């Protein structure tokens, strides 16, 4: 599922759009040892300000701290049995300022779609590296959507043909070079710059240059918008 890496604004570096200092995060998981491990492994870009182990506790802690990002397991005890998706729904009043990033061992399509439908901004699996998880938090705080590449497909399948989506126009795609189209598809699926560079045998700097060109040519402002644009046109 993805691995992990995702830009909110017009620049390809999402961190440039986020405020200075570590991003405050609430960590929600019913396993104390896992929370301890995540807290210890996150780098200095992220600061855990609160923890919760079940649905009701999570809702209370998130409302108390109102963090920019909540790292949320999708399978949680308590509440009405809705797990992480229930937490997001019960915090709907905060969604303008607080963003939820699902962090789960599950890569089941129903889990991914349920939490995203509830309002989460991304979904990564627990095999993500500590560095990439910290980066994902920063990107989500900046307004981006982050998915492990293989998980992004579930979201595209579920939401890519919603009302208002449009068919691809040849002139839109023709604005992009062949290489830019390749980069666009991988980025829209949730691949990190590092993964795109490895996949296409180019440098990370070249990937950044292509992403900037793609966003400019398509008149988009973020990777999140790019994912929706590509999904609407069934380019993935």
C-alpha positions in Angstrom: 0.0 0.0 0.0 1.7 3.1 -0.2 4.5 3.6 0.8 4.6 6.4 1.5 5.4 9.7 0.3 2.9 12.9 -1.0 2.5 18.7 -2.1 -0.1 20.8 -1.1 0.6 24.0 -2.8 2.0 25.0 -6.1 5.5 23.9 -5.1 6.6 20.3 -5.2 8.0 20.5 -1.7 5.1 20.2 0.7 7.2 21.1 3.7 7.6 24.6 2.3 3.8 25.2 2.8 3.7 24.1 6.4 4.5 26.3 9.4 8.0 26.1 10.9 8.5 23.8 13.9 7.3 20.3 14.5 3.7 19.3 13.6 1.6 18.5 16.6 0.0 15.1 16.3 -2.5 13.0 18.2 -1.7 9.3 17.9 -4.6 6.8 18.1 -4.0 3.1 18.3 -5.3 0.5 20.7 -1.8 -1.1 21.2 0.3 0.8 23.7 3.5 -0.8 22.5 2.8 0.3 18.9 2.1 3.9 20.0 5.3 3.9 22.0 7.3 2.7 19.0 5.7 5.3 16.7 6.3 8.1 19.2 10.0 7.1 19.5 10.6 6.7 15.8 9.0 9.9 14.5 11.6 12.5 13.7 11.9 16.2 14.9 9.4 17.3 12.2 6.6 15.8 14.3 5.6 16.2 18.0 3.1 13.8 19.6 0.8 15.9 21.9 -1.8 13.3 22.8 -2.7 9.6 22.6 -5.8 7.5 22.6 -6.6 3.8 22.6 -10.3 3.6 21.7 -13.0 5.5 19.8 -14.4 7.6 22.6 -11.1 8.5 24.0 -9.8 9.5 20.6 -12.8 11.8 20.0 -12.2 13.5 23.4 -8.4 13.8 22.9 -8.7 15.2 19.4 -11.2 17.8 20.5 -9.0 18.7 23.4 -5.8 19.2 21.4 -7.3 20.1 18.0 -4.0 19.0 16.3 -3.2 19.7 12.6 -2.9 15.9 12.1 -4.3 12.7 13.8 -2.5 9.4 13.1 -5.4 7.0 13.3 -5.7 3.2 13.3 -8.8 2.0 11.4 -9.6 -0.8 13.8 -10.4 0.5 17.2 -12.6 -0.7 20.1 -15.3 1.4 21.7 -17.8 3.8 20.4 -20.5 2.3 18.2 -18.2 -0.2 16.6 -17.2 2.1 13.7 -13.5 2.2 14.4 -11.3 4.9 12.9 -14.0 6.0 10.5 -16.3 6.7 13.4 -13.7 8.8 15.0 -13.4 10.9 11.9 -17.2 11.3 11.6 -17.5 12.4 15.2 -14.7 15.0 14.7 -16.4 16.4 11.6 -16.6 19.8 13.2 -12.8 19.9 13.2 -12.1 18.8 9.7 -11.3 22.3 8.4 -8.2 22.5 10.7 -7.5 18.9 11.7 -6.6 16.3 9.1 -6.7 12.5 9.7 -4.1 10.2 8.3 -5.0 6.5 8.7 -2.1 4.3 9.8 -3.1 0.6 9.7 -1.8 -2.9 9.2 -4.9 -3.5 7.0 -4.7 -3.0 3.3 -8.3 -4.1 2.7 -10.2 -2.0 0.2 -13.2 -1.7 2.5 -11.1 -0.2 5.3 -9.4 2.3 3.0 -12.6 3.5 1.4 -14.5 3.7 4.7 -12.1 6.0 6.4 -11.5 8.1 3.4 -15.3 8.4 2.8 -15.6 9.6 6.4 -13.1 12.4 5.7 -9.6 11.2 6.3 -6.9 12.8 4.1 -4.7 9.7 3.5 -4.0 6.1 4.3 -0.6 4.4 4.8 0.2 0.9 6.1 2.3 0.1 9.2 5.2 -1.1 7.1 6.0 2.5 6.2 9.4 3.7 7.4 9.7 6.1 10.3 11.2 8.8 8.0 8.5 8.4 5.4 5.8 8.5 8.1 7.1 11.7 9.4 7.2 13.1 5.9 3.6 11.9 5.3 2.5 13.8 8.5 4.1 17.0 7.3 2.5 16.7 3.9 -1.0 16.1 5.3 -0.5 19.0 7.6 0.2 21.1 4.6 -3.0 20.1 2.9 -1.8 17.1 0.7 -3.4 13.7 0.5 -1.1 10.8 1.0 -1.6 7.2 0.1 0.5 4.1 -0.2 0.6 3.5 -4.0 -1.3 0.3 -4.1 -4.0 1.7 -1.7 -4.5 4.8 -3.9 -6.2 2.5 -6.5 -9.0 1.7 -4.0 -9.7 5.4 -3.6 -9.6 6.1 -7.3 -12.0 3.2 -8.0 -14.4 4.4 -5.3 -14.3 8.1 -6.0 -12.9 8.5 -9.5 -16.2 8.3 -11.3 -18.3 10.5 -9.0 -20.7 13.0 -10.4 -18.9 16.0 -11.9 -16.0 13.9 -13.2 -15.1 14.5 -16.8 -13.8 12.6 -19.7 -10.2 13.1 -20.7 -9.6 15.7 -23.4 -6.8 15.0 -25.8 -5.6 18.6 -25.6 -5.2 18.4 -21.8 -2.9 15.3 -22.0 -1.1 16.7 -25.0 0.2 19.6 -22.8 2.4 17.1 -21.1 5.5 15.4 -22.6 5.7 11.6 -22.5 8.0 11.7 -19.5 5.7 14.2 -17.7 2.8 11.8 -18.3 4.8 9.0 -16.7 5.6 11.1 -13.7 2.1 12.4 -13.4 0.6 8.9 -13.2 3.0 7.7 -10.5 2.7 10.9 -8.4 -1.1 10.8 -8.7 -1.0 7.2 -7.4 0.7 8.3 -4.3 4.4 7.5 -5.1 7.1 9.5 -3.4 9.6 11.5 -5.4 12.2 8.9 -4.4 10.0 6.0 -5.6 9.3 7.8 -8.9 13.0 8.5 -9.4 13.8 4.8 -8.8 10.9 3.6 -11.1 11.9 5.8 -14.0 15.7 5.8 -13.4 15.9 9.6 -13.0 17.1 11.9 -10.2 14.8 13.2 -7.5 15.5 16.7 -8.6 14.3 15.8 -12.1 11.1 14.4 -10.6 10.6 17.7 -8.8 11.1 19.6 -12.0 8.6 17.4 -13.9 6.0 17.7 -11.1 6.2 21.5 -11.1 5.8 21.5 -14.9 2.8 19.1 -14.7 1.0 21.2 -12.1 1.7 24.4 -14.0 0.5 23.0 -17.4 -2.6 21.5 -15.9 -3.3 24.6 -13.8 -3.4 22.5 -10.6 -2.1 23.6 -7.2 -1.4 20.3 -5.4 -0.8 16.6 -5.7 -4.2 16.0 -4.2 -5.8 17.9 -7.1 -3.6 16.0 -9.5 -4.9 12.7 -8.2 -8.5 13.8 -8.6 -7.8 15.2 -12.1 -6.1 11.9 -13.2 -8.8 9.7 -11.6 -11.6 11.7 -13.2 -10.0 11.0 -16.6 -9.3 7.4 -15.8 -5.6 7.9 -16.5 -4.4 5.6 -13.7 
